[in-house]
């Protein structure tokens, strides 16, 4: 793990939020980057590696940092994203997490494979904005740089 892990608190899903159908190996992906360019990989949440991973399209994605994978950012397009097939989309954050605890969750937007903005907008987990300073591991901070955080909408590119 890493030195600051003991200060991280797991966030539970809001028990009063609407049920969302769980995502699949075809809709949940691992976010990674090389330099400033981001890309998708198969999610470690699933055993199967025979997944056709889509390219990272411009626009908004949902993300979650699951307690069981604290060094990684899981992402998925929601049903409103026009550039992914509907069977590759999820209904919301608990579709990504399958009701498991998280360290943080929200939305992010990309343009030409570059992260433009990210936020803490998640109705199921409702992480407070200031928790981004204590809840994110060094690898997650590499993927979600602080200067790209916004308290508002991430926009659509």
PyMOL commands that set and color helices and strands:
alter all, ss='L'
color gray80, all
select helices_A, chain A and resi 3-7+67-69+86-88+93-97+129-135+138-143+146-148
alter helices_A, ss='H'
color red, helices_A
select strands_A, chain A and resi 29-34+37-42+59-66+74-78+89-90+102-111+114-118
alter strands_A, ss='S'
color yellow, strands_A
deselect
rebuild
show_as cartoon
